Amino acid sequence: MSTRICRNCSSTLIGPYCASCGQREDRPDLHIWEAIGELFGEVFTLDSRLWRTLMSLLFRPGFLTAEYLAGRRARYLPPFRLYLAISFLLFLVLSLAPALVEVEDLDFDLDSGPAALEEAMDPNTAVTANRVLEQVDDSWLQRLRDRVERNRTLVAEEPEEYLAKIGDYMPQMMFLMLPLFAGLMKLMFLFSRFHYLQHLIFAIHLHSFVYLLFLIAELVDQFSVTRFTPIIDSVFLIMLLLYLPLALRRCYAIGFLGIITRSIGIVSIYSFLLIIGLAAAAITVLAAM
């Protein structure tokens, strides 16, 4: 019996599929109907993986992470690809949808910002801060401050453009928050058997769920009947509140008290990090205008 060779990678074949590259080699050529059949087969296979992944992500908290860590990965979309697809759709829909907050409803006065800050500061602290600023008149920090001061006038004239540019930074900022969240999980479970990459997979799935929920909520808000919107929003809020504790329970197998304390700690610290990220994005946009 002659040895069969894979036409793609030249490996020795045992069976219809190549053990090295996975290419099917049970026949030399395809007829048109066979090619069409394979195409539809691949589409429906992808479709089944997609819906299996999305349903598990929405209604089975922590299940995808547990499956990934157990090595059962082929039946679901890869975590990173799932995150990119959902985040892309979410920020695309948000960019096309009407503004969630009218600029006129934003209750802030850019010109009163420094004055309000000085009033809130202790007098001694304010004097010290002014001395420090005087010492960096010729530094890059002072130049940055001057640029921000100049751009504040532009923001006051065109706040819509400023808010839109902050929105443009949101995908990058949230992507950078993923490793921070994974680091936070590492601290919360410092003595667990999981390493950083496993915490990162948990972070990716959790963020993917939040994005998917917000995406569905935005679409429902655009197309649903008004009288049903409060009920739908309540359901989404309950799902959002329960998801993290249930996901922790499934993935980390901790008790009720550990779930509650760690959930509160994770939400509190991560909310603080998000505020810092948003502030950094706002300052970056202001300095770059």
C-alpha positions, -999 to 999 in steps of 0.1 A, spaced: 0 0 0 15 33 -11 20 61 15 -4 90 11 10 125 15 -9 157 25 -8 181 -4 -8 211 20 20 203 44 35 171 30 29 151 62 21 114 60 -16 108 60 -35 84 83 -72 86 75 -91 113 55 -77 143 75 -41 154 80 -29 151 116 -6 180 112 -26 207 95 -62 193 95 -68 195 58 -91 169 43 -74 147 18 -98 118 11 -102 128 -26 -81 147 -51 -108 170 -65 -141 185 -56 -172 187 -78 -192 219 -77 -221 204 -56 -196 190 -31 -179 223 -28 -212 240 -22 -221 214 4 -189 219 23 -194 257 22 -229 254 37 -216 228 62 -189 252 74 -214 281 76 -238 261 97 -210 248 119 -199 284 126 -235 294 132 -240 266 157 -208 277 175 -219 313 175 -253 307 190 -240 281 215 -214 306 226 -238 336 228 -265 316 247 -239 303 272 -225 337 276 -258 353 284 -276 327 305 -248 305 320 -225 328 340 -189 316 341 -197 285 319 -176 295 290 -146 302 312 -150 269 330 -153 251 296 -122 269 283 -101 260 314 -113 224 312 -100 222 276 -134 220 259 -128 248 234 -135 238 199 -173 240 203 -172 277 213 -158 308 197 -124 318 211 -126 343 240 -105 370 224 -124 368 190 -157 369 209 -147 400 228 -135 418 197 -167 410 177 -191 420 205 -171 452 214 -169 462 178 -207 458 173 -215 477 206 -193 507 199 -205 508 163 -242 508 174 -235 535 200 -217 556 174 -247 553 150 -274 557 177 -287 591 189 -267 606 218 -277 590 251 -271 623 269 -279 657 255 -251 682 258 -274 708 272 -283 684 301 -246 682 312 -245 703 343 -210 716 344 -191 749 338 -157 745 324 -146 780 334 -155 774 370 -136 741 373 -103 755 387 -121 779 410 -143 751 424 -112 729 429 -94 757 448 -124 762 470 -126 725 478 -89 724 487 -75 732 521 -58 766 519 -24 753 529 -27 726 502 -37 752 476 -6 773 484 16 743 482 1 733 449 6 768 434 42 768 445 48 734 427 31 747 396 53 778 397 84 756 398 75 738 366 68 768 344 94 757 319 86 720 320 65 698 297 39 697 324 34 734 322 32 733 285 6 706 288 -14 727 312 -13 757 289 -26 736 260 -54 723 282 -63 758 292 -64 769 256 -86 740 245 -111 746 273 -124 775 253 -129 752 223 -147 727 244 -170 753 257 -179 763 222 -182 728 207 -189 703 236 -204 678 212 -171 673 194 -153 669 227 -177 642 239 -176 625 205 -138 623 207 -139 609 242 -163 582 229 -137 574 202 -112 566 229 -136 543 248 -128 510 229 -90 515 234 -95 524 271 -118 494 278 -93 471 260 -66 484 283 -88 477 313 -89 440 306 -54 433 320 -61 455 350 -92 436 357 -73 403 354 -47 417 378 -75 426 402 -88 390 400 -53 378 407 -52 399 439 -86 387 450 -77 351 445 -40 354 454 -37 318 468 -59 301 443 -46 276 418 -54 299 388 -26 319 371 -29 352 354 -39 340 320 -69 321 335 -80 353 353 -77 371 319 -100 346 302 -125 352 330 -121 390 325 -126 387 287 -158 366 291 -172 389 318 -166 420 297 -180 403 267 -212 396 286 -215 432 298 -210 445 262 -235 420 248 -261 430 274 -256 467 267 -257 460 229 -291 442 233 -304 469 256 -295 496 231 -312 477 203 -342 470 224 -344 507 234 -344 517 198 -371 493 186 -392 483 216 -426 495 227 -422 523 253 -445 507 279 -423 475 280 -390 494 283 -390 497 321 -396 460 325 -368 451 301 -344 475 318 -352 458 351 -345 424 337 -312 436 323 -302 452 356 -309 420 375 -288 400 351 -260 425 354 -261 424 392 -262 386 395 -238 377 367 -205 383 385 -214 364 417 -228 334 397 -197 334 375 -174 335 405 -193 306 420 -190 285 389 -154 292 381 -137 296 415 -159 273 435 -161 296 466 -187 298 493 -215 323 497 -196 347 520 -166 346 497 -188 354 467 -204 384 483 -172 399 497 -152 394 466 -180 407 443 -183 439 464 -145 443 464 -141 437 426 -170 461 417 -158 488 441 -121 487 430 -129 483 393 -154 512 394 -126 534 408 -102 522 381 -129 530 354 -133 565 368 -95 570 365 -96 556 330 -124 580 319 -106 609 335 -74 600 317 -93 598 284 -110 631 289 -76 648 297 -59 631 268 -86 644 244 -85 678 259 -47 680 255 -48 666 219 -74 689 205 
